[in-house]
Amino acid sequence: MVLQSGQYRIWLTEGRAASDSTGRTCFERSVEVRTDSTRTKVPLLYVLDNPSRLDRTHVRAILSYRCAPLAAYRVELATGRPVKLEER
C-alpha cells in the first residue's frame, strides 16, 4: 500500500518493463484502488512514482510512458476513473 484516503487504499501492482530512447530501463506499475471488499484497477494508467492525495475522494497520478512522465491524472477513488489534468 502506498497511500490511504478514508476507506480507500491505493496500491501499485503489476506493471511493465520499459526503456527510454537511450536504453535506460524502468518498471512502470499499474494503480489499484482497494477497500475491504473491492479491488478496482485504474485503466491504462502506469506510473513511476506513488500517487498523491488531492482530497478525500481523489488522488493525482502521473502517467508514465517509456520511463518518462507524460500527463497528470485525477483518479476518482470510488470508481477508479482517471481524468487528465495537465500535460507535462
PDB file of N, CA, C and O in Angstrom:
ATOM      1  N   MET A   1       0.848  -1.175   0.000  1.00  0.00           N
ATOM      2  CA  MET A   1       0.000   0.000   0.000  1.00  0.00           C
ATOM      3  C   MET A   1       0.895   1.240   0.000  1.00  0.00           C
ATOM      4  O   MET A   1       1.869   1.310   0.749  1.00  0.00           O
ATOM      5  N   VAL A   2       0.561   2.202  -0.834  1.00  0.00           N
ATOM      6  CA  VAL A   2       1.369   3.416  -0.904  1.00  0.00           C
ATOM      7  C   VAL A   2       0.646   4.639  -0.369  1.00  0.00           C
ATOM      8  O   VAL A   2       1.283   5.655  -0.093  1.00  0.00           O
ATOM      9  N   LEU A   3      -0.689   4.564  -0.213  1.00  0.00           N
ATOM     10  CA  LEU A   3      -1.453   5.714   0.249  1.00  0.00           C
ATOM     11  C   LEU A   3      -2.806   5.246   0.749  1.00  0.00           C
ATOM     12  O   LEU A   3      -3.374   4.292   0.217  1.00  0.00           O
ATOM     13  N   GLN A   4      -3.326   5.919   1.778  1.00  0.00           N
ATOM     14  CA  GLN A   4      -4.673   5.626   2.259  1.00  0.00           C
ATOM     15  C   GLN A   4      -5.436   6.933   2.347  1.00  0.00           C
ATOM     16  O   GLN A   4      -4.908   7.946   2.806  1.00  0.00           O
ATOM     17  N   SER A   5      -6.690   6.900   1.900  1.00  0.00           N
ATOM     18  CA  SER A   5      -7.576   8.053   1.976  1.00  0.00           C
ATOM     19  C   SER A   5      -8.942   7.552   2.418  1.00  0.00           C
ATOM     20  O   SER A   5      -9.696   7.001   1.616  1.00  0.00           O
ATOM     21  N   GLY A   6      -9.258   7.743   3.691  1.00  0.00           N
ATOM     22  CA  GLY A   6     -10.513   7.229   4.228  1.00  0.00           C
ATOM     23  C   GLY A   6     -10.556   5.719   4.107  1.00  0.00           C
ATOM     24  O   GLY A   6      -9.634   5.030   4.545  1.00  0.00           O
ATOM     25  N   GLN A   7     -11.626   5.199   3.513  1.00  0.00           N
ATOM     26  CA  GLN A   7     -11.782   3.748   3.353  1.00  0.00           C
ATOM     27  C   GLN A   7     -10.958   3.190   2.205  1.00  0.00           C
ATOM     28  O   GLN A   7     -10.852   1.972   2.063  1.00  0.00           O
ATOM     29  N   TYR A   8     -10.370   4.056   1.380  1.00  0.00           N
ATOM     30  CA  TYR A   8      -9.649   3.626   0.180  1.00  0.00           C
ATOM     31  C   TYR A   8      -8.155   3.486   0.437  1.00  0.00           C
ATOM     32  O   TYR A   8      -7.542   4.312   1.112  1.00  0.00           O
ATOM     33  N   ARG A   9      -7.585   2.424  -0.117  1.00  0.00           N
ATOM     34  CA  ARG A   9      -6.140   2.208  -0.067  1.00  0.00           C
ATOM     35  C   ARG A   9      -5.643   2.124  -1.504  1.00  0.00           C
ATOM     36  O   ARG A   9      -6.244   1.441  -2.334  1.00  0.00           O
ATOM     37  N   ILE A  10      -4.557   2.809  -1.796  1.00  0.00           N
ATOM     38  CA  ILE A  10      -4.019   2.840  -3.148  1.00  0.00           C
ATOM     39  C   ILE A  10      -2.772   1.974  -3.173  1.00  0.00           C
ATOM     40  O   ILE A  10      -1.865   2.135  -2.356  1.00  0.00           O
ATOM     41  N   TRP A  11      -2.746   1.054  -4.124  1.00  0.00           N
ATOM     42  CA  TRP A  11      -1.631   0.123  -4.280  1.00  0.00           C
ATOM     43  C   TRP A  11      -1.029   0.271  -5.665  1.00  0.00           C
ATOM     44  O   TRP A  11      -1.738   0.564  -6.627  1.00  0.00           O
ATOM     45  N   LEU A  12       0.277   0.070  -5.769  1.00  0.00           N
ATOM     46  CA  LEU A  12       0.933  -0.094  -7.055  1.00  0.00           C
ATOM     47  C   LEU A  12       1.068  -1.591  -7.256  1.00  0.00           C
ATOM     48  O   LEU A  12       1.637  -2.284  -6.412  1.00  0.00           O
ATOM     49  N   THR A  13       0.549  -2.097  -8.371  1.00  0.00           N
ATOM     50  CA  THR A  13       0.507  -3.537  -8.592  1.00  0.00           C
ATOM     51  C   THR A  13       1.367  -3.904  -9.797  1.00  0.00           C
ATOM     52  O   THR A  13       2.304  -3.184 -10.142  1.00  0.00           O
ATOM     53  N   GLU A  14       1.042  -5.033 -10.437  1.00  0.00           N
ATOM     54  CA  GLU A  14       1.853  -5.492 -11.565  1.00  0.00           C
ATOM     55  C   GLU A  14       2.032  -4.372 -12.570  1.00  0.00           C
ATOM     56  O   GLU A  14       1.281  -3.396 -12.574  1.00  0.00           O
ATOM     57  N   GLY A  15       3.017  -4.519 -13.407  1.00  0.00           N
ATOM     58  CA  GLY A  15       3.286  -3.461 -14.367  1.00  0.00           C
ATOM     59  C   GLY A  15       3.998  -3.988 -15.588  1.00  0.00           C
ATOM     60  O   GLY A  15       3.787  -5.119 -16.025  1.00  0.00           O
ATOM     61  N   ARG A  16       4.854  -3.129 -16.131  1.00  0.00           N
ATOM     62  CA  ARG A  16       5.553  -3.481 -17.359  1.00  0.00           C
ATOM     63  C   ARG A  16       6.965  -2.928 -17.328  1.00  0.00           C
ATOM     64  O   ARG A  16       7.215  -1.854 -16.781  1.00  0.00           O
ATOM     65  N   ALA A  17       7.880  -3.671 -17.918  1.00  0.00           N
ATOM     66  CA  ALA A  17       9.242  -3.184 -18.091  1.00  0.00           C
ATOM     67  C   ALA A  17       9.234  -2.222 -19.278  1.00  0.00           C
ATOM     68  O   ALA A  17       8.543  -2.451 -20.270  1.00  0.00           O
ATOM     69  N   ALA A  18      10.005  -1.151 -19.166  1.00  0.00           N
ATOM     70  CA  ALA A  18      10.062  -0.160 -20.233  1.00  0.00           C
ATOM     71  C   ALA A  18      11.490   0.345 -20.370  1.00  0.00           C
ATOM     72  O   ALA A  18      12.326   0.135 -19.490  1.00  0.00           O
ATOM     73  N   SER A  19      11.756   1.010 -21.481  1.00  0.00           N
ATOM     74  CA  SER A  19      13.057   1.657 -21.664  1.00  0.00           C
ATOM     75  C   SER A  19      12.860   2.926 -22.472  1.00  0.00           C
ATOM     76  O   SER A  19      11.950   3.022 -23.296  1.00  0.00           O
ATOM     77  N   ASP A  20      13.732   3.906 -22.223  1.00  0.00           N
ATOM     78  CA  ASP A  20      13.641   5.160 -22.968  1.00  0.00           C
ATOM     79  C   ASP A  20      14.507   5.088 -24.221  1.00  0.00           C
ATOM     80  O   ASP A  20      15.075   4.037 -24.520  1.00  0.00           O
ATOM     81  N   SER A  21      14.614   6.186 -24.953  1.00  0.00           N
ATOM     82  CA  SER A  21      15.336   6.185 -26.229  1.00  0.00           C
ATOM     83  C   SER A  21      16.838   5.990 -26.064  1.00  0.00           C
ATOM     84  O   SER A  21      17.520   5.650 -27.031  1.00  0.00           O
ATOM     85  N   THR A  22      17.369   6.199 -24.860  1.00  0.00           N
ATOM     86  CA  THR A  22      18.801   5.988 -24.616  1.00  0.00           C
ATOM     87  C   THR A  22      19.111   4.581 -24.120  1.00  0.00           C
ATOM     88  O   THR A  22      20.275   4.219 -23.948  1.00  0.00           O
ATOM     89  N   GLY A  23      18.056   3.783 -23.891  1.00  0.00           N
ATOM     90  CA  GLY A  23      18.246   2.426 -23.399  1.00  0.00           C
ATOM     91  C   GLY A  23      18.116   2.284 -21.894  1.00  0.00           C
ATOM     92  O   GLY A  23      18.202   1.172 -21.373  1.00  0.00           O
ATOM     93  N   ARG A  24      17.908   3.400 -21.174  1.00  0.00           N
ATOM     94  CA  ARG A  24      17.698   3.330 -19.720  1.00  0.00           C
ATOM     95  C   ARG A  24      16.395   2.587 -19.467  1.00  0.00           C
ATOM     96  O   ARG A  24      15.386   2.842 -20.125  1.00  0.00           O
ATOM     97  N   THR A  25      16.424   1.670 -18.513  1.00  0.00           N
ATOM     98  CA  THR A  25      15.243   0.858 -18.234  1.00  0.00           C
ATOM     99  C   THR A  25      14.553   1.311 -16.952  1.00  0.00           C
ATOM    100  O   THR A  25      15.158   1.940 -16.084  1.00  0.00           O
ATOM    101  N   CYS A  26      13.275   0.976 -16.861  1.00  0.00           N
ATOM    102  CA  CYS A  26      12.492   1.259 -15.659  1.00  0.00           C
ATOM    103  C   CYS A  26      11.357   0.243 -15.597  1.00  0.00           C
ATOM    104  O   CYS A  26      11.175  -0.553 -16.518  1.00  0.00           O
ATOM    105  N   PHE A  27      10.604   0.275 -14.517  1.00  0.00           N
ATOM    106  CA  PHE A  27       9.436  -0.586 -14.383  1.00  0.00           C
ATOM    107  C   PHE A  27       8.253   0.302 -14.046  1.00  0.00           C
ATOM    108  O   PHE A  27       8.215   0.916 -12.979  1.00  0.00           O
ATOM    109  N   GLU A  28       7.288   0.372 -14.951  1.00  0.00           N
ATOM    110  CA  GLU A  28       6.094   1.198 -14.765  1.00  0.00           C
ATOM    111  C   GLU A  28       4.998   0.312 -14.161  1.00  0.00           C
ATOM    112  O   GLU A  28       4.704  -0.766 -14.678  1.00  0.00           O
ATOM    113  N   ARG A  29       4.405   0.775 -13.072  1.00  0.00           N
ATOM    114  CA  ARG A  29       3.418  -0.028 -12.342  1.00  0.00           C
ATOM    115  C   ARG A  29       2.003   0.476 -12.567  1.00  0.00           C
ATOM    116  O   ARG A  29       1.780   1.662 -12.813  1.00  0.00           O
ATOM    117  N   SER A  30       1.050  -0.445 -12.477  1.00  0.00           N
ATOM    118  CA  SER A  30      -0.354  -0.061 -12.565  1.00  0.00           C
ATOM    119  C   SER A  30      -0.855   0.332 -11.166  1.00  0.00           C
ATOM    120  O   SER A  30      -0.249  -0.012 -10.152  1.00  0.00           O
ATOM    121  N   VAL A  31      -1.961   1.049 -11.146  1.00  0.00           N
ATOM    122  CA  VAL A  31      -2.537   1.570  -9.903  1.00  0.00           C
ATOM    123  C   VAL A  31      -3.838   0.825  -9.620  1.00  0.00           C
ATOM    124  O   VAL A  31      -4.637   0.585 -10.525  1.00  0.00           O
ATOM    125  N   GLU A  32      -4.037   0.466  -8.362  1.00  0.00           N
ATOM    126  CA  GLU A  32      -5.251  -0.234  -7.953  1.00  0.00           C
ATOM    127  C   GLU A  32      -5.803   0.427  -6.698  1.00  0.00           C
ATOM    128  O   GLU A  32      -5.053   0.742  -5.773  1.00  0.00           O
ATOM    129  N   VAL A  33      -7.118   0.637  -6.669  1.00  0.00           N
ATOM    130  CA  VAL A  33      -7.810   1.207  -5.511  1.00  0.00           C
ATOM    131  C   VAL A  33      -8.522   0.068  -4.801  1.00  0.00           C
ATOM    132  O   VAL A  33      -9.289  -0.672  -5.417  1.00  0.00           O
ATOM    133  N   ARG A  34      -8.267  -0.074  -3.499  1.00  0.00           N
ATOM    134  CA  ARG A  34      -8.862  -1.169  -2.739  1.00  0.00           C
ATOM    135  C   ARG A  34      -9.652  -0.650  -1.546  1.00  0.00           C
ATOM    136  O   ARG A  34      -9.322   0.371  -0.941  1.00  0.00           O
ATOM    137  N   THR A  35     -10.713  -1.398  -1.230  1.00  0.00           N
ATOM    138  CA  THR A  35     -11.425  -1.232   0.030  1.00  0.00           C
ATOM    139  C   THR A  35     -11.416  -2.607   0.687  1.00  0.00           C
ATOM    140  O   THR A  35     -10.761  -3.526   0.196  1.00  0.00           O
ATOM    141  N   ASP A  36     -12.129  -2.753   1.779  1.00  0.00           N
ATOM    142  CA  ASP A  36     -12.185  -4.060   2.434  1.00  0.00           C
ATOM    143  C   ASP A  36     -12.805  -5.121   1.534  1.00  0.00           C
ATOM    144  O   ASP A  36     -12.484  -6.303   1.661  1.00  0.00           O
ATOM    145  N   SER A  37     -13.694  -4.712   0.621  1.00  0.00           N
ATOM    146  CA  SER A  37     -14.410  -5.702  -0.188  1.00  0.00           C
ATOM    147  C   SER A  37     -14.195  -5.585  -1.699  1.00  0.00           C
ATOM    148  O   SER A  37     -14.691  -6.431  -2.443  1.00  0.00           O
ATOM    149  N   THR A  38     -13.475  -4.570  -2.175  1.00  0.00           N
ATOM    150  CA  THR A  38     -13.308  -4.403  -3.625  1.00  0.00           C
ATOM    151  C   THR A  38     -11.859  -4.100  -4.001  1.00  0.00           C
ATOM    152  O   THR A  38     -11.062  -3.619  -3.196  1.00  0.00           O
ATOM    153  N   ARG A  39     -11.561  -4.403  -5.257  1.00  0.00           N
ATOM    154  CA  ARG A  39     -10.289  -4.043  -5.882  1.00  0.00           C
ATOM    155  C   ARG A  39     -10.625  -3.479  -7.256  1.00  0.00           C
ATOM    156  O   ARG A  39     -11.194  -4.177  -8.095  1.00  0.00           O
ATOM    157  N   THR A  40     -10.275  -2.224  -7.484  1.00  0.00           N
ATOM    158  CA  THR A  40     -10.573  -1.577  -8.753  1.00  0.00           C
ATOM    159  C   THR A  40      -9.276  -1.140  -9.401  1.00  0.00           C
ATOM    160  O   THR A  40      -8.563  -0.286  -8.874  1.00  0.00           O
ATOM    161  N   LYS A  41      -8.975  -1.729 -10.546  1.00  0.00           N
ATOM    162  CA  LYS A  41      -7.773  -1.345 -11.289  1.00  0.00           C
ATOM    163  C   LYS A  41      -8.070  -0.069 -12.065  1.00  0.00           C
ATOM    164  O   LYS A  41      -9.095   0.031 -12.739  1.00  0.00           O
ATOM    165  N   VAL A  42      -7.170   0.907 -11.967  1.00  0.00           N
ATOM    166  CA  VAL A  42      -7.305   2.141 -12.739  1.00  0.00           C
ATOM    167  C   VAL A  42      -6.870   1.809 -14.169  1.00  0.00           C
ATOM    168  O   VAL A  42      -5.733   1.385 -14.377  1.00  0.00           O
ATOM    169  N   PRO A  43      -7.748   1.993 -15.151  1.00  0.00           N
ATOM    170  CA  PRO A  43      -7.431   1.553 -16.511  1.00  0.00           C
ATOM    171  C   PRO A  43      -6.346   2.392 -17.182  1.00  0.00           C
ATOM    172  O   PRO A  43      -6.350   3.621 -17.099  1.00  0.00           O
ATOM    173  N   LEU A  44      -5.413   1.701 -17.850  1.00  0.00           N
ATOM    174  CA  LEU A  44      -4.405   2.318 -18.717  1.00  0.00           C
ATOM    175  C   LEU A  44      -3.571   3.397 -18.043  1.00  0.00           C
ATOM    176  O   LEU A  44      -3.147   4.349 -18.697  1.00  0.00           O
ATOM    177  N   LEU A  45      -3.329   3.260 -16.747  1.00  0.00           N
ATOM    178  CA  LEU A  45      -2.526   4.254 -16.037  1.00  0.00           C
ATOM    179  C   LEU A  45      -1.320   3.550 -15.408  1.00  0.00           C
ATOM    180  O   LEU A  45      -1.450   2.845 -14.408  1.00  0.00           O
ATOM    181  N   TYR A  46      -0.157   3.752 -16.005  1.00  0.00           N
ATOM    182  CA  TYR A  46       1.092   3.196 -15.489  1.00  0.00           C
ATOM    183  C   TYR A  46       1.934   4.344 -14.944  1.00  0.00           C
ATOM    184  O   TYR A  46       2.055   5.387 -15.586  1.00  0.00           O
ATOM    185  N   VAL A  47       2.516   4.155 -13.764  1.00  0.00           N
ATOM    186  CA  VAL A  47       3.232   5.230 -13.082  1.00  0.00           C
ATOM    187  C   VAL A  47       4.625   4.778 -12.646  1.00  0.00           C
ATOM    188  O   VAL A  47       4.894   3.586 -12.493  1.00  0.00           O
ATOM    189  N   LEU A  48       5.493   5.756 -12.453  1.00  0.00           N
ATOM    190  CA  LEU A  48       6.813   5.508 -11.872  1.00  0.00           C
ATOM    191  C   LEU A  48       6.816   5.856 -10.390  1.00  0.00           C
ATOM    192  O   LEU A  48       7.510   5.217  -9.599  1.00  0.00           O
ATOM    193  N   ASP A  49       6.044   6.864 -10.018  1.00  0.00           N
ATOM    194  CA  ASP A  49       6.025   7.369  -8.642  1.00  0.00           C
ATOM    195  C   ASP A  49       4.664   7.141  -7.991  1.00  0.00           C
ATOM    196  O   ASP A  49       3.659   6.943  -8.674  1.00  0.00           O
ATOM    197  N   ASN A  50       4.648   7.171  -6.681  1.00  0.00           N
ATOM    198  CA  ASN A  50       3.412   6.992  -5.931  1.00  0.00           C
ATOM    199  C   ASN A  50       2.431   8.118  -6.225  1.00  0.00           C
ATOM    200  O   ASN A  50       2.841   9.270  -6.366  1.00  0.00           O
ATOM    201  N   PRO A  51       1.144   7.805  -6.320  1.00  0.00           N
ATOM    202  CA  PRO A  51       0.130   8.856  -6.429  1.00  0.00           C
ATOM    203  C   PRO A  51       0.119   9.708  -5.161  1.00  0.00           C
ATOM    204  O   PRO A  51       0.569   9.270  -4.103  1.00  0.00           O
ATOM    205  N   SER A  52      -0.396  10.921  -5.282  1.00  0.00           N
ATOM    206  CA  SER A  52      -0.514  11.814  -4.116  1.00  0.00           C
ATOM    207  C   SER A  52      -1.992  12.153  -3.900  1.00  0.00           C
ATOM    208  O   SER A  52      -2.788  12.141  -4.839  1.00  0.00           O
ATOM    209  N   ARG A  53      -2.332  12.450  -2.677  1.00  0.00           N
ATOM    210  CA  ARG A  53      -3.717  12.740  -2.323  1.00  0.00           C
ATOM    211  C   ARG A  53      -4.098  14.151  -2.793  1.00  0.00           C
ATOM    212  O   ARG A  53      -3.364  15.111  -2.559  1.00  0.00           O
ATOM    213  N   LEU A  54      -5.255  14.261  -3.458  1.00  0.00           N
ATOM    214  CA  LEU A  54      -5.809  15.572  -3.803  1.00  0.00           C
ATOM    215  C   LEU A  54      -6.832  15.994  -2.762  1.00  0.00           C
ATOM    216  O   LEU A  54      -6.807  17.127  -2.281  1.00  0.00           O
ATOM    217  N   ASP A  55      -7.734  15.078  -2.414  1.00  0.00           N
ATOM    218  CA  ASP A  55      -8.740  15.295  -1.382  1.00  0.00           C
ATOM    219  C   ASP A  55      -9.211  13.927  -0.901  1.00  0.00           C
ATOM    220  O   ASP A  55      -8.569  12.918  -1.193  1.00  0.00           O
ATOM    221  N   ARG A  56     -10.290  13.880  -0.189  1.00  0.00           N
ATOM    222  CA  ARG A  56     -10.744  12.599   0.375  1.00  0.00           C
ATOM    223  C   ARG A  56     -11.189  11.587  -0.679  1.00  0.00           C
ATOM    224  O   ARG A  56     -11.200  10.384  -0.416  1.00  0.00           O
ATOM    225  N   THR A  57     -11.556  12.064  -1.866  1.00  0.00           N
ATOM    226  CA  THR A  57     -12.122  11.165  -2.866  1.00  0.00           C
ATOM    227  C   THR A  57     -11.305  11.077  -4.157  1.00  0.00           C
ATOM    228  O   THR A  57     -11.718  10.399  -5.097  1.00  0.00           O
ATOM    229  N   HIS A  58     -10.152  11.753  -4.216  1.00  0.00           N
ATOM    230  CA  HIS A  58      -9.334  11.748  -5.435  1.00  0.00           C
ATOM    231  C   HIS A  58      -7.849  11.710  -5.105  1.00  0.00           C
ATOM    232  O   HIS A  58      -7.405  12.239  -4.086  1.00  0.00           O
ATOM    233  N   VAL A  59      -7.091  11.070  -5.993  1.00  0.00           N
ATOM    234  CA  VAL A  59      -5.634  11.140  -5.929  1.00  0.00           C
ATOM    235  C   VAL A  59      -5.129  11.661  -7.275  1.00  0.00           C
ATOM    236  O   VAL A  59      -5.851  11.647  -8.271  1.00  0.00           O
ATOM    237  N   ARG A  60      -3.893  12.114  -7.285  1.00  0.00           N
ATOM    238  CA  ARG A  60      -3.232  12.593  -8.503  1.00  0.00           C
ATOM    239  C   ARG A  60      -2.116  11.612  -8.832  1.00  0.00           C
ATOM    240  O   ARG A  60      -1.300  11.278  -7.974  1.00  0.00           O
ATOM    241  N   ALA A  61      -2.084  11.151 -10.087  1.00  0.00           N
ATOM    242  CA  ALA A  61      -1.061  10.216 -10.528  1.00  0.00           C
ATOM    243  C   ALA A  61      -0.482  10.694 -11.852  1.00  0.00           C
ATOM    244  O   ALA A  61      -1.193  11.258 -12.683  1.00  0.00           O
ATOM    245  N   ILE A  62       0.810  10.466 -12.040  1.00  0.00           N
ATOM    246  CA  ILE A  62       1.490  10.893 -13.261  1.00  0.00           C
ATOM    247  C   ILE A  62       1.664   9.689 -14.186  1.00  0.00           C
ATOM    248  O   ILE A  62       2.363   8.734 -13.848  1.00  0.00           O
ATOM    249  N   LEU A  63       1.027   9.743 -15.346  1.00  0.00           N
ATOM    250  CA  LEU A  63       1.160   8.704 -16.349  1.00  0.00           C
ATOM    251  C   LEU A  63       2.594   8.662 -16.860  1.00  0.00           C
ATOM    252  O   LEU A  63       3.188   9.698 -17.159  1.00  0.00           O
ATOM    253  N   SER A  64       3.141   7.459 -16.956  1.00  0.00           N
ATOM    254  CA  SER A  64       4.496   7.266 -17.473  1.00  0.00           C
ATOM    255  C   SER A  64       4.441   6.448 -18.753  1.00  0.00           C
ATOM    256  O   SER A  64       3.659   5.505 -18.866  1.00  0.00           O
ATOM    257  N   TYR A  65       5.275   6.816 -19.711  1.00  0.00           N
ATOM    258  CA  TYR A  65       5.407   6.049 -20.938  1.00  0.00           C
ATOM    259  C   TYR A  65       6.864   6.083 -21.363  1.00  0.00           C
ATOM    260  O   TYR A  65       7.447   7.152 -21.543  1.00  0.00           O
ATOM    261  N   ARG A  66       7.446   4.897 -21.520  1.00  0.00           N
ATOM    262  CA  ARG A  66       8.858   4.762 -21.884  1.00  0.00           C
ATOM    263  C   ARG A  66       9.756   5.528 -20.905  1.00  0.00           C
ATOM    264  O   ARG A  66      10.667   6.256 -21.298  1.00  0.00           O
ATOM    265  N   CYS A  67       9.460   5.333 -19.613  1.00  0.00           N
ATOM    266  CA  CYS A  67      10.265   5.856 -18.497  1.00  0.00           C
ATOM    267  C   CYS A  67      10.215   7.371 -18.356  1.00  0.00           C
ATOM    268  O   CYS A  67      11.076   7.951 -17.695  1.00  0.00           O
ATOM    269  N   ALA A  68       9.235   8.021 -18.957  1.00  0.00           N
ATOM    270  CA  ALA A  68       9.125   9.473 -18.862  1.00  0.00           C
ATOM    271  C   ALA A  68       7.708   9.866 -18.442  1.00  0.00           C
ATOM    272  O   ALA A  68       6.741   9.236 -18.867  1.00  0.00           O
ATOM    273  N   PRO A  69       7.580  10.904 -17.611  1.00  0.00           N
ATOM    274  CA  PRO A  69       6.251  11.382 -17.228  1.00  0.00           C
ATOM    275  C   PRO A  69       5.571  12.062 -18.413  1.00  0.00           C
ATOM    276  O   PRO A  69       6.204  12.828 -19.139  1.00  0.00           O
ATOM    277  N   LEU A  70       4.283  11.784 -18.608  1.00  0.00           N
ATOM    278  CA  LEU A  70       3.551  12.372 -19.734  1.00  0.00           C
ATOM    279  C   LEU A  70       2.501  13.387 -19.298  1.00  0.00           C
ATOM    280  O   LEU A  70       2.510  14.531 -19.753  1.00  0.00           O
ATOM    281  N   ALA A  71       1.597  12.966 -18.416  1.00  0.00           N
ATOM    282  CA  ALA A  71       0.496  13.839 -18.021  1.00  0.00           C
ATOM    283  C   ALA A  71       0.031  13.460 -16.625  1.00  0.00           C
ATOM    284  O   ALA A  71       0.182  12.319 -16.188  1.00  0.00           O
ATOM    285  N   ALA A  72      -0.542  14.448 -15.931  1.00  0.00           N
ATOM    286  CA  ALA A  72      -1.104  14.207 -14.605  1.00  0.00           C
ATOM    287  C   ALA A  72      -2.582  13.859 -14.745  1.00  0.00           C
ATOM    288  O   ALA A  72      -3.297  14.427 -15.571  1.00  0.00           O
ATOM    289  N   TYR A  73      -3.018  12.918 -13.925  1.00  0.00           N
ATOM    290  CA  TYR A  73      -4.417  12.486 -13.924  1.00  0.00           C
ATOM    291  C   TYR A  73      -4.987  12.573 -12.522  1.00  0.00           C
ATOM    292  O   TYR A  73      -4.301  12.301 -11.536  1.00  0.00           O
ATOM    293  N   ARG A  74      -6.260  12.959 -12.448  1.00  0.00           N
ATOM    294  CA  ARG A  74      -7.019  12.891 -11.191  1.00  0.00           C
ATOM    295  C   ARG A  74      -7.786  11.579 -11.251  1.00  0.00           C
ATOM    296  O   ARG A  74      -8.507  11.320 -12.215  1.00  0.00           O
ATOM    297  N   VAL A  75      -7.633  10.749 -10.220  1.00  0.00           N
ATOM    298  CA  VAL A  75      -8.298   9.444 -10.179  1.00  0.00           C
ATOM    299  C   VAL A  75      -9.373   9.484  -9.109  1.00  0.00           C
ATOM    300  O   VAL A  75      -9.100   9.774  -7.944  1.00  0.00           O
ATOM    301  N   GLU A  76     -10.604   9.189  -9.520  1.00  0.00           N
ATOM    302  CA  GLU A  76     -11.717   9.119  -8.582  1.00  0.00           C
ATOM    303  C   GLU A  76     -11.643   7.780  -7.851  1.00  0.00           C
ATOM    304  O   GLU A  76     -11.688   6.724  -8.481  1.00  0.00           O
ATOM    305  N   LEU A  77     -11.530   7.822  -6.539  1.00  0.00           N
ATOM    306  CA  LEU A  77     -11.309   6.603  -5.763  1.00  0.00           C
ATOM    307  C   LEU A  77     -12.507   5.653  -5.781  1.00  0.00           C
ATOM    308  O   LEU A  77     -12.318   4.437  -5.748  1.00  0.00           O
ATOM    309  N   ALA A  78     -13.714   6.169  -5.831  1.00  0.00           N
ATOM    310  CA  ALA A  78     -14.897   5.304  -5.803  1.00  0.00           C
ATOM    311  C   ALA A  78     -15.026   4.463  -7.075  1.00  0.00           C
ATOM    312  O   ALA A  78     -15.556   3.353  -7.030  1.00  0.00           O
ATOM    313  N   THR A  79     -14.543   4.985  -8.209  1.00  0.00           N
ATOM    314  CA  THR A  79     -14.733   4.289  -9.486  1.00  0.00           C
ATOM    315  C   THR A  79     -13.427   3.866 -10.154  1.00  0.00           C
ATOM    316  O   THR A  79     -13.436   2.984 -11.013  1.00  0.00           O
ATOM    317  N   GLY A  80     -12.314   4.474  -9.778  1.00  0.00           N
ATOM    318  CA  GLY A  80     -11.044   4.216 -10.440  1.00  0.00           C
ATOM    319  C   GLY A  80     -10.897   4.970 -11.747  1.00  0.00           C
ATOM    320  O   GLY A  80      -9.953   4.720 -12.496  1.00  0.00           O
ATOM    321  N   ARG A  81     -11.801   5.880 -12.036  1.00  0.00           N
ATOM    322  CA  ARG A  81     -11.806   6.614 -13.308  1.00  0.00           C
ATOM    323  C   ARG A  81     -10.741   7.712 -13.310  1.00  0.00           C
ATOM    324  O   ARG A  81     -10.757   8.594 -12.452  1.00  0.00           O
ATOM    325  N   PRO A  82      -9.804   7.657 -14.286  1.00  0.00           N
ATOM    326  CA  PRO A  82      -8.806   8.720 -14.402  1.00  0.00           C
ATOM    327  C   PRO A  82      -9.282   9.822 -15.354  1.00  0.00           C
ATOM    328  O   PRO A  82      -9.900   9.541 -16.381  1.00  0.00           O
ATOM    329  N   VAL A  83      -8.987  11.081 -15.000  1.00  0.00           N
ATOM    330  CA  VAL A  83      -9.302  12.232 -15.835  1.00  0.00           C
ATOM    331  C   VAL A  83      -8.044  13.073 -15.945  1.00  0.00           C
ATOM    332  O   VAL A  83      -7.437  13.439 -14.939  1.00  0.00           O
ATOM    333  N   LYS A  84      -7.653  13.378 -17.193  1.00  0.00           N
ATOM    334  CA  LYS A  84      -6.412  14.131 -17.414  1.00  0.00           C
ATOM    335  C   LYS A  84      -6.515  15.534 -16.812  1.00  0.00           C
ATOM    336  O   LYS A  84      -7.511  16.235 -16.990  1.00  0.00           O
ATOM    337  N   LEU A  85      -5.450  15.924 -16.092  1.00  0.00           N
ATOM    338  CA  LEU A  85      -5.376  17.257 -15.502  1.00  0.00           C
ATOM    339  C   LEU A  85      -4.513  18.188 -16.340  1.00  0.00           C
ATOM    340  O   LEU A  85      -4.909  19.321 -16.616  1.00  0.00           O
ATOM    341  N   GLU A  86      -3.323  17.716 -16.750  1.00  0.00           N
ATOM    342  CA  GLU A  86      -2.382  18.596 -17.420  1.00  0.00           C
ATOM    343  C   GLU A  86      -1.355  17.787 -18.195  1.00  0.00           C
ATOM    344  O   GLU A  86      -1.099  16.626 -17.875  1.00  0.00           O
ATOM    345  N   GLU A  87      -0.773  18.397 -19.207  1.00  0.00           N
ATOM    346  CA  GLU A  87       0.334  17.791 -19.949  1.00  0.00           C
ATOM    347  C   GLU A  87       1.626  18.113 -19.231  1.00  0.00           C
ATOM    348  O   GLU A  87       1.698  19.088 -18.483  1.00  0.00           O
ATOM    349  N   ARG A  88       2.634  17.311 -19.449  1.00  0.00           N
ATOM    350  CA  ARG A  88       3.956  17.570 -18.882  1.00  0.00           C
ATOM    351  C   ARG A  88       4.880  18.058 -19.941  1.00  0.00           C
ATOM    352  O   ARG A  88       6.047  18.333 -19.664  1.00  0.00           O
TER     353      ARG A  88
END
